[in-house]
Amino acid sequence: QVWMDAGTQIFFSYAICLGCLTALGSYNKYHNNCYRDCVALCFLNSGTSFVAGFAIFSILGFMAGEQGVPIAEVAESGPGLAFIAYPRAVVMLPFSPLWACFFFLMVVLLGLDSQFVCVESLVTALVDMYPTIFRKKNRRETLILLVSVLSYLVGLVMLTEGGMYVFQLFDYYAASGMCLLFVAIFETLCIAWVYGAERFYDNIEDMIGYRPWPIIKYCWLFITPAVCMATFLFSLIKYTPLTYNKKYVYPWWGDTLGWLLALSSMVCIPLWIVYKLFTIKGSLRERLHQLTCPLEDLPSMPGTGQPLPSTRAGLLTLTELESHC
């Protein structure tokens, strides 16, 4: 269970399969060294988490010793850790009001930073899928405002008296690692086996000028799909109904609503596959061939054979890249 939780936490920590890295990376120049950026991100993120672990467990260990209880009983992970356990620890520090201000300012900045990236990933995806609608004057800004207002209104539900129960429902099901693992399985299989690991390697080499470490290709092909699949199946086998504060057990309709929230993100991929299979012409074999075979590895300028401009405006959109062999 610990390894399963650690594996799913990696997805949230690195923002994998959330679309955030893809959206931010789409603004880079074409020949940006994405391989170097990925390695640096891994070391910086893991190093920060490792150092932060000392601060977290030193405080929790101190509080467990003061209260004479096991460290697991000091506080649960999530909101209880951030808004109950840590404020208690801050009160014990010298100049506690100052440290309390710093702590909650950090929490606010972390929340804003996360929301910036999440909203950007959603807006970028919508703009790229429907460029004729949103790539007009003030359309993108209007879309950002609409997404922000809708998110704010949905968030108000979690500020009510029973809002924590709603928050836990979303956190446990809609934003669970199980959903991300499901997306990761499809993503790795599509890139490594449908698009082709070797073709993907050629794309990266064209961008950065050299081929990355060969072991990465075998991770795409075998290791990553196997690990994600095993973790996903283990999550299903070890599934336990949601509880709040280890006391309140959600009713059956609460768990049903939670599973509907989880499935709302997981079924999008198979539903889109079925939709595309039924909307294009040809036999079943021709349809599969059209949907799984790209026209060419990289788009080029007409008549020059040179890559398209390295600005975002010069890149083909997702809709324009739907090609057929």
Secondary structure, 3 states (H helix, E strand, C coil): CHHHHHHHHHHHHHCCCCCHHHHHHCCCCCCCCHHHHHHHHHHHHHHHHHHHHHHHHHHHHHHHHHHCCCHHHCCCCCHHHHHHHHHHHHHCCCCHHHHHHHHHHHHHHHHHHHHHHHHHHHHHHHHHHCHHHHCCCCHHHHHHHHHHHHHHHHHHHHHCCCHHHHHHHHHHHHCCHHHHHHHHHHHHHHHHHHHHHHHHHHHHHHHHCCCCCCHHHHHHHHHHHHHHHHHHHHHHHCCCCCEECCCEECCHHHHHHHHHHHHHHHCHHHHHHHHHHHHCCCCHHHHHHHHHCCCCCCCECCCCCCECCCCHHHCCCCCCCCCCC
